Amino acid sequence: MRYLGLDFGHKKIGVALSDERGDFVYPYSVIPTAGAEQAVLDICTREGAGEIVMGDTKDLGGGANPVSERAEKFAEDLKQKTNLPLHFQTEVFTSREAERIIGDDEMRDARAAAIILQSFLDLKRIK
């Protein structure tokens, strides 16, 4: 089963996918936040995603940040429309880490989504 990873932002959402076994992940695309629900639904269908992992948008202290409310609403709507399990994974500094790896380019948010998804899968294997 493939997993879909999401890094939700004000203007764009990074998307990552796992392989069929959930062993490794790769950056997939970056989509505009406006109209993203349908784009994510299409990706889930086209790529056969069975579960969704979304970055948990909290500040360093664990509280809400400027994007938290929109991200939570997006996640709830997505969960209802896809009927897929949706998990949250800590995403602190993932965009910075993604930028550190290659630099700030058009796929940075997709790399951040890949970091989020890989973290989730690694923790799942440990448990």
N, C-alpha and C positions, 0 to 999 in steps of 0.2 A: 504494500500500500504506500502510495506517495503522500508526503506531507507538504503543505503549502505554508510558507512563512511570510509574515507581513511586518513591515516597519512603517507604522502610520505617522504621517506628518501633516502639517498645515496645508501644504501645497501639493505634496506628492507622497506616494506610497511605494516603498520598495517591496518587491516580490521575489521570493526564492522558492525553489522546489527541491525535494529530496529524490533520490532514486527509488525504485520500487521496493527495495528492502529497508529503506530508511537508514542506510549506512552512511551516505554522504550527501551533501547539499551543494547547490550552486546558485548563484545569482541568476534570476530569470528576466525581470524587467522592472521598469519604474513607470508608474501610471499616475496621472493627475488625480488628486483627491476628489475633485468634482467629477461625479459620475463613476466613481471607483467601484461601487457595489456591483454594477452589471459587468464591469471588466473582470472583477475577481470571480464572479459566478461563471463567466465564460472560461476563464483559465482553469478553474476547478473542474469543469466539465471536459474541456479539451484535453487536459493533462491527467485526468483521473485522480485528483486529490481526494483522499479519504478523511483527512483531518486537517485542521487549520491551527497554526501557532502564531499568535500575534504578540508583538512586543508590548509589555506592560508599561505604559507611559506614566511613570511616577518620577518625582524629583528624588534627589539623593536621600532625603529624609523619609521617603516612602509616602509622601503626600501628593496631592494633585498638582499637575503643572498646567500651563496654558492649553495644551492639546488633549488633556485627559478626558474631559467631558465628551468632546467630539469623537474621540477614539472609542470610548465605551459604548456610545450610541451606535457607531459604525459596527462594532463587534456584535452587539445584540441583534441588529438588523441582519447582519451577515449570517449569524447563527440560525436565525429563524428562516431565512430564505434558502440556505443550503442544506439544512437539516444535518450538518456535519458537526462532529465534536469540535469545539473551539477551546484552545488552551492559551493561557497567558504565560509569557516568559519574561523575566527581567531583561531590560534592554539598556541599562545604564552604560553610557559611553560607547554604544555599538556604532553609532555614526562616526565618532572620532576614530575608533579602531578601524573601521572600513576605510576612512580617509588616510589613515597612517599606512595601511597596506599598499595602496596604489596611488593615492592622491584624490583630489576632489574632482571627479569627473561625473558624467551623466549616469553612471551605474553605482555610485556610492551608496545610495539608499537600498539598492538591491543587494549589495554586499553586506550592508547592515542587517537586512532581513535574513541573509544566509547565516550570519553570526548568531542571530537570535534563534533560528531554527536548529542550527548545529548544537547550540547550548542545550536546547530542550531535548534533542535526541540523545546527547551524551548523558544528561541527567537521567533520562528514562532508562538507558542501558545500565546505569549504576544501580538503580533501584531494582 
